[in-house]
Amino acid sequence: MEVCKNSRWFERVILFLGCATVLMLSTSASSQSPADQAWTILQAGADNGSTDQRVATMRVLQLIPRDAKALGVAEKGLQDKEAEVRGAAALSLGAMASKSAIPALLAAAKTDKEGAVVLAAARALIQLGDERGYSVYYAVLTGQRKTGDSLVGGEEKQLNDLLRNPKEMEEMAFQQGMGFVPFGGIGLQAFNVIHSSEEKAPILKATSIKILAKDPDPRTEKALVAATADKHWLVRASAFDALARRGDPAVLPDLTAGFKDDKDEVKLTAAAAVVYLSSLTKPVTE
């Protein structure tokens, strides 16, 4: 009988302690500000065992620019075991507009083993105003590295390592390239190419070209001129588009060859580029 009484007493104590714990947790949660609750959710997402959850978390961090805590979470994401998470973290760091992220992005661009992550880190560096990021896209377009401060090493093996997984590179290019559609006046055609399973490869070059349009390096301009003769029409059209956006009339003699292109989209883009660049050589009249 005494044992039963003691057992019931013990059960009541456990029940009381359990209720007290729940009450304390509820009180603690309710006392959190909305921002604190939001950070609890984001931190849980960053630490989640699901790759998709971590990728989603890294992507939304770009909505929190110039925030030290968000930067810290994203920079930690650059060390994730999954390349997809690292790439998403890199792209968000570029969008977060904090130059303090440059050292971490440089490290990722130089040391990551996955080309897609290197591509994302380079894109982020460009967004943050670091021109060294252009060297990666130059290597993708030309198959050669830039000398000097290039992020791509001097040995051929290092460049091959960067490009060794074309599928992932194409997926990353797709993610970045969507921000560059339409390609001049060929938006629908470019959209169709991006969504065509047999036409994925040109997107990598086309995306690189769109980014390189802002690279001030003269070597890049020569590479873009060479790309106007690429075997794929989307690459050619993108090259004419990029050369127009660079605004250098000196390339005009190289662009008229596009008038004879057998693809209307390329011919039209070349024509528009020539008209625009020609206007830059004339005095402005009222």
C-alpha positions as CSV (number, residue, x, y, z in Angstrom):
1,M,0.0,0.0,0.0
2,E,2.8,2.4,0.9
3,V,4.6,1.6,-2.3
4,C,1.5,2.5,-4.3
5,K,1.2,5.8,-2.5
6,N,4.8,6.6,-3.2
7,S,4.4,5.7,-6.8
8,R,1.4,8.0,-7.2
9,W,3.3,10.8,-5.5
10,F,6.2,10.3,-7.8
11,E,3.9,10.4,-10.8
12,R,2.4,13.7,-9.6
13,V,5.9,15.2,-9.2
14,I,6.9,14.2,-12.7
15,L,3.7,15.6,-14.1
16,F,4.2,18.9,-12.2
17,L,7.8,19.2,-13.4
18,G,6.7,18.4,-17.0
19,C,4.0,21.1,-16.9
20,A,6.4,23.6,-15.4
21,T,9.0,22.9,-18.2
22,V,6.4,23.3,-20.9
23,L,5.2,26.5,-19.3
24,M,8.7,27.9,-19.1
25,L,9.4,27.0,-22.7
26,S,6.1,28.6,-23.8
27,T,6.9,31.7,-21.8
28,S,10.4,31.9,-23.3
29,A,9.1,31.6,-26.8
30,S,6.3,34.2,-26.3
31,S,8.9,36.6,-24.8
32,Q,11.0,36.4,-28.0
33,S,10.7,39.3,-30.4
34,P,9.5,38.4,-34.0
35,A,13.1,39.0,-35.2
36,D,14.4,36.5,-32.6
37,Q,11.9,34.0,-33.6
38,A,12.8,34.5,-37.2
39,W,16.5,33.9,-36.4
40,T,15.6,30.7,-34.6
41,I,13.9,29.5,-37.8
42,L,16.8,30.5,-40.0
43,Q,19.5,29.0,-37.7
44,A,17.5,25.7,-37.6
45,G,17.4,25.8,-41.4
46,A,21.1,26.3,-41.7
47,D,21.8,23.4,-39.3
48,N,19.2,21.1,-40.8
49,G,20.2,17.6,-41.9
50,S,18.3,18.1,-45.2
51,T,20.4,19.5,-48.0
52,D,17.3,21.2,-49.5
53,Q,16.6,22.9,-46.3
54,R,20.2,24.2,-46.0
55,V,20.1,25.4,-49.7
56,A,16.8,27.2,-49.1
57,T,18.2,28.9,-46.0
58,M,21.4,30.0,-47.8
59,R,19.3,31.5,-50.7
60,V,17.0,33.6,-48.5
61,L,19.9,35.1,-46.6
62,Q,20.4,37.5,-49.5
63,L,17.3,39.3,-48.3
64,I,19.3,40.4,-45.2
65,P,22.0,42.7,-46.6
66,R,24.8,44.2,-44.5
67,D,23.9,42.1,-41.4
68,A,26.8,40.6,-39.5
69,K,24.8,37.6,-38.3
70,A,23.5,36.7,-41.7
71,L,27.0,37.1,-43.2
72,G,28.3,34.7,-40.6
73,V,25.7,32.1,-41.4
74,A,26.3,32.4,-45.1
75,E,30.1,32.2,-44.7
76,K,29.7,29.1,-42.6
77,G,27.6,27.8,-45.5
78,L,30.7,28.1,-47.8
79,Q,32.1,25.2,-45.7
80,D,29.1,22.9,-46.1
81,K,29.8,19.3,-47.2
82,E,27.4,19.7,-50.1
83,A,28.4,21.7,-53.2
84,E,24.8,22.9,-53.8
85,V,24.8,24.5,-50.3
86,R,28.2,26.1,-50.8
87,G,27.1,27.6,-54.2
88,A,23.9,29.0,-52.8
89,A,25.8,30.6,-49.9
90,A,28.3,32.2,-52.3
91,L,25.6,33.7,-54.5
92,S,23.8,35.1,-51.4
93,L,27.1,36.6,-50.1
94,G,27.4,38.5,-53.4
95,A,23.8,39.8,-53.1
96,M,24.3,40.9,-49.5
97,A,26.5,43.9,-50.5
98,S,29.1,43.5,-47.8
99,K,32.7,43.7,-48.9
100,S,33.8,41.9,-45.7
101,A,32.7,38.7,-47.4
102,I,35.4,39.1,-50.1
103,P,38.2,37.1,-48.3
104,A,35.8,34.1,-47.8
105,L,34.7,34.2,-51.4
106,L,38.2,34.5,-52.7
107,A,39.1,31.4,-50.6
108,A,36.2,29.5,-52.0
109,A,37.0,30.5,-55.6
110,K,40.6,29.4,-55.2
111,T,40.2,26.2,-53.2
112,D,36.8,24.6,-53.8
113,K,36.9,21.4,-55.7
114,E,33.6,21.9,-57.5
115,G,33.5,24.1,-60.6
116,A,29.9,25.2,-59.9
117,V,30.9,26.6,-56.5
118,V,33.9,28.4,-58.0
119,L,31.5,29.9,-60.6
120,A,29.2,31.1,-57.9
121,A,32.0,32.6,-55.8
122,A,33.4,34.4,-58.8
123,R,29.9,35.8,-59.6
124,A,29.6,37.0,-56.0
125,L,33.0,38.7,-56.1
126,I,32.0,40.6,-59.3
127,Q,28.8,41.8,-57.5
128,L,31.0,43.1,-54.7
129,G,33.2,45.0,-57.1
130,D,36.2,42.6,-57.1
131,E,37.3,42.3,-60.7
132,R,39.3,39.1,-59.9
133,G,36.0,37.2,-60.3
134,Y,36.0,37.9,-64.0
135,S,39.0,35.6,-64.5
136,V,36.9,32.5,-63.8
137,Y,34.4,33.4,-66.5
138,Y,37.2,34.3,-68.9
139,A,38.6,30.8,-68.4
140,V,35.1,29.2,-69.0
141,L,34.7,31.2,-72.3
142,T,38.2,30.8,-73.7
143,G,39.5,27.6,-72.1
144,Q,42.5,29.6,-71.0
145,R,43.4,31.4,-67.8
146,K,44.2,35.1,-67.4
147,T,47.7,35.8,-66.1
148,G,48.4,38.0,-63.1
149,D,45.7,37.9,-60.4
150,S,43.7,35.1,-62.0
151,L,41.8,32.9,-59.6
152,V,42.4,30.0,-62.0
153,G,45.8,28.4,-61.5
154,G,48.5,28.3,-64.1
155,E,48.5,24.5,-64.6
156,E,46.2,23.0,-67.2
157,K,45.0,20.4,-64.7
158,Q,43.6,23.2,-62.5
159,L,41.5,24.6,-65.4
160,N,40.4,21.1,-66.3
161,D,39.4,20.5,-62.7
162,L,37.3,23.6,-62.8
163,L,35.4,22.4,-65.8
164,R,35.3,18.7,-65.0
165,N,31.7,18.5,-64.0
166,P,29.8,20.2,-66.9
167,K,26.4,19.2,-65.6
168,E,26.8,21.1,-62.3
169,M,28.4,24.0,-64.1
170,E,25.5,24.1,-66.5
171,E,23.0,24.1,-63.6
172,M,24.8,26.9,-61.9
173,A,25.0,28.8,-65.2
174,F,21.2,28.3,-65.5
175,Q,20.6,29.8,-62.1
176,Q,22.8,32.8,-62.9
177,G,21.8,33.0,-66.5
178,M,18.1,33.5,-65.7
179,G,19.1,36.8,-64.3
180,F,20.5,37.8,-67.7
181,V,17.5,36.8,-69.8
182,P,16.5,38.3,-72.2
183,F,19.7,38.1,-74.1
184,G,19.3,41.4,-76.0
185,G,16.2,41.0,-78.2
186,I,16.2,37.2,-78.2
187,G,14.4,36.6,-74.9
188,L,12.0,33.9,-76.0
189,Q,14.6,32.1,-78.1
190,A,17.1,32.2,-75.2
191,F,14.4,31.0,-72.8
192,N,13.7,28.0,-75.1
193,V,17.4,27.1,-75.3
194,I,17.7,27.3,-71.5
195,H,14.8,24.8,-71.1
196,S,15.9,22.5,-73.9
197,S,17.6,19.4,-72.5
198,E,19.8,18.9,-75.6
199,E,20.9,22.6,-75.7
200,K,22.3,23.1,-72.1
201,A,26.0,23.5,-72.9
202,P,25.8,26.9,-74.6
203,I,24.2,28.4,-71.5
204,L,27.5,28.2,-69.6
205,K,29.3,30.2,-72.3
206,A,26.4,32.6,-72.8
207,T,26.2,33.3,-69.1
208,S,29.9,33.9,-68.9
209,I,29.7,36.3,-71.8
210,K,26.9,38.4,-70.2
211,I,28.9,38.7,-67.0
212,L,32.1,39.5,-68.9
213,A,30.4,42.4,-70.7
214,K,31.4,44.6,-67.7
215,D,35.0,43.3,-67.4
216,P,37.3,46.2,-68.4
217,D,40.2,43.9,-69.3
218,P,41.2,44.4,-73.0
219,R,41.9,40.6,-73.3
220,T,38.2,40.0,-72.5
221,E,37.1,42.3,-75.3
222,K,39.2,40.2,-77.7
223,A,37.7,37.0,-76.4
224,L,34.2,38.4,-76.9
225,V,35.0,39.3,-80.5
226,A,36.2,35.8,-81.1
227,A,33.0,34.5,-79.5
228,T,31.0,36.2,-82.3
229,A,32.2,33.3,-84.5
230,D,31.2,30.5,-82.1
231,K,29.4,27.5,-83.5
232,H,26.3,28.1,-81.4
233,W,24.0,30.9,-82.3
234,L,23.1,31.8,-78.7
235,V,26.8,32.3,-77.9
236,R,27.3,34.4,-81.0
237,A,24.2,36.6,-80.2
238,S,25.3,37.0,-76.6
239,A,28.8,38.1,-77.7
240,F,27.3,40.8,-80.0
241,D,25.0,41.9,-77.2
242,A,27.9,42.1,-74.7
243,L,30.1,44.0,-77.1
244,A,27.4,46.6,-77.5
245,R,27.0,47.0,-73.8
246,R,30.7,47.5,-73.4
247,G,30.4,50.6,-75.5
248,D,33.7,50.5,-77.3
249,P,33.3,51.7,-81.0
250,A,36.8,50.3,-81.7
251,V,35.3,46.9,-82.3
252,L,32.9,48.0,-85.0
253,P,35.0,46.6,-87.9
254,D,34.7,43.1,-86.3
255,L,31.0,43.2,-85.9
256,T,29.8,43.6,-89.5
257,A,30.5,40.0,-90.2
258,G,27.4,39.3,-88.2
259,F,25.2,40.8,-90.9
260,K,25.8,37.5,-92.9
261,D,24.9,35.2,-90.0
262,D,22.4,32.5,-91.0
263,K,20.5,32.9,-87.7
264,D,18.2,35.9,-87.7
265,E,18.6,36.5,-84.0
266,V,22.3,36.8,-84.4
267,K,22.0,39.0,-87.5
268,L,19.6,41.3,-85.7
269,T,21.7,41.5,-82.5
270,A,24.8,42.3,-84.6
271,A,22.9,45.1,-86.5
272,A,21.7,46.6,-83.2
273,A,25.2,46.5,-81.8
274,V,26.6,48.3,-84.9
275,V,23.9,51.0,-84.8
276,Y,24.5,51.7,-81.2
277,L,28.3,51.7,-81.3
278,S,28.2,53.8,-84.5
279,S,26.1,56.4,-82.6
280,L,28.9,56.7,-80.0
281,T,31.3,58.0,-82.7
282,K,29.0,60.8,-83.7
283,P,28.6,64.2,-81.9
284,V,25.4,64.5,-80.0
285,T,22.9,66.9,-81.7
286,E,19.9,68.6,-80.3
